[in-house]
Amino acid sequence: MIIFSNIYKRYPNGFEAVKNIVFTIKQGEMVFITGPSGSGKSTILKLIGAIERPTAGDIIVNNHNVSKLKSRTIPFLRRNIGMVFQDQKILFDRSIFENVILPLQICGLDRQSAIKRVHAALDKVGLLDKEKNLPITLSGGERQRLCIARAVVNRPSILVADEPTAYLDRSDTKDIMNMFESFHNVGVTVLITTPNTELSEYFQHRILTLNHGELIL
């Protein structure tokens, strides 16, 4: 479960990214966060993963108050949160397999178990036959699949994605969204930011709309 209680985020330059945000997302729910560029969509996801801390208010993620977590405990929180970033953060000097296994190495999972998980994740996104390839050989849609595999390899209970279909064609967009739907169908909580209201309406899940940092009801 994710709970935002009167959340504000103000940056040192005075810019208020989000203002008085209140919502609850149940475990296993799939939710779209929509709004124009600069409306606070990405900030919401960063707050969930404790990449950013709120200026005021409380954020509860999996029964942890993220607003009050000590820095040393944040990595443990993130083990249960899979993140797909807008800028992808792919390591282009490492193979697809090496990109996906990295989170498991950081967590200290034994090699044999890690390999099994990587193969399962790559198989899920259709990249198992390309595990030895470098990311530069992949298409835009395949790179996004790689990011999804890396995000879910740790079997998180929450999966967040920041505009995961940006710059993809209609076919790739449909495939990527169907993948998120499949994770939702097995009980993963899924949050996706998108400026594409048609996309969010097509999949018929709850929509949270932001405008100038405020939640529009």
Residue pairs with C-beta under 8 A, 6 or more apart in sequence:
1 24
1 25
1 26
1 27
1 60
1 61
1 62
1 63
1 189
2 24
2 25
2 48
2 59
2 60
2 61
2 158
2 189
2 191
3 23
3 24
3 25
3 58
3 59
3 60
4 21
4 22
4 23
4 24
4 44
4 47
4 57
4 59
5 22
5 57
5 58
5 59
5 60
6 20
6 21
6 22
6 56
6 57
6 58
7 18
7 20
7 21
7 22
7 47
7 54
7 56
7 57
7 58
7 59
8 16
8 18
8 19
8 20
8 21
8 54
8 55
8 56
8 57
9 16
9 17
9 18
9 40
9 43
9 47
9 52
9 54
9 55
9 213
10 16
10 17
10 55
11 17
16 213
17 40
17 43
17 213
18 40
18 43
18 44
18 47
18 210
18 213
18 214
19 213
19 214
20 57
20 214
20 215
21 40
21 44
21 57
21 214
21 215
22 215
23 208
23 215
25 31
25 189
25 191
26 189
27 157
27 187
27 189
28 184
28 187
28 188
28 189
29 184
29 189
29 190
29 205
29 206
30 180
30 181
30 184
30 189
30 190
30 191
30 192
30 203
30 205
30 206
31 190
31 191
31 192
31 205
31 206
31 207
31 208
32 191
32 192
32 193
32 194
32 199
32 200
32 203
32 205
32 206
32 207
32 208
33 41
33 44
33 45
33 191
33 192
33 193
33 194
33 207
33 208
33 209
33 210
34 41
34 193
34 194
34 195
34 196
34 197
34 200
34 207
34 208
34 209
34 210
35 41
35 195
35 209
35 210
35 211
36 195
36 211
37 195
38 212
39 210
39 211
39 212
39 213
40 210
40 212
40 213
40 214
41 162
41 163
41 193
41 195
41 210
42 86
42 162
42 193
43 52
43 213
44 191
44 193
44 210
45 83
45 160
45 162
45 191
45 193
46 52
47 53
47 54
47 59
47 66
48 59
48 61
48 66
48 81
48 158
48 160
48 191
49 77
49 78
49 81
49 83
49 160
50 66
50 69
50 74
50 77
50 78
53 66
53 67
54 67
57 67
58 65
58 67
58 68
59 65
59 66
59 67
60 66
61 77
61 81
61 158
62 77
62 80
62 157
62 158
64 77
66 77
69 77
75 106
79 107
79 154
79 156
80 154
80 156
80 157
80 158
81 156
81 157
81 158
81 159
81 160
82 151
82 152
82 154
82 156
82 158
82 159
82 160
83 151
83 160
83 161
83 162
84 144
84 147
84 148
84 151
84 159
84 160
84 161
84 162
84 164
85 147
85 162
86 162
86 163
86 166
88 143
88 144
88 147
89 147
90 99
90 135
90 143
90 146
90 147
91 98
91 99
91 102
91 135
92 134
92 135
92 136
93 134
94 102
94 134
94 135
95 131
95 132
95 133
95 134
96 122
96 127
96 130
96 131
96 132
96 133
96 134
96 135
96 138
96 146
97 118
97 122
97 131
97 132
99 135
99 146
99 150
100 118
100 121
100 122
100 146
100 149
100 150
100 153
101 114
101 115
101 118
101 153
102 150
103 150
103 153
103 154
104 113
104 114
104 117
104 118
104 153
104 154
105 114
107 154
109 117
117 153
117 154
117 155
118 131
118 149
118 153
119 128
119 131
121 149
121 150
121 152
121 153
122 128
122 130
122 131
122 149
124 149
124 152
124 179
124 182
125 145
125 146
125 148
125 149
125 179
126 145
127 138
127 142
127 145
127 146
127 149
130 137
130 138
130 142
135 143
135 146
138 146
139 172
140 167
140 168
140 172
141 168
141 169
141 171
141 172
141 175
141 176
144 164
144 165
144 168
144 172
144 176
145 176
145 179
147 164
148 161
148 164
148 176
148 179
148 180
151 159
151 161
152 159
152 183
152 188
156 188
157 187
157 188
157 189
158 188
158 189
158 190
158 191
159 180
159 183
159 188
159 189
159 190
159 191
160 190
160 191
160 192
161 180
161 190
161 191
161 192
161 193
162 193
163 193
163 194
163 195
164 176
164 180
164 192
165 172
165 173
165 176
165 177
165 194
165 196
165 199
168 176
173 199
177 199
177 203
180 190
180 192
181 203
183 190
184 190
184 205
192 200
194 200
197 207
200 207
201 207
208 215
209 215
209 216
210 216
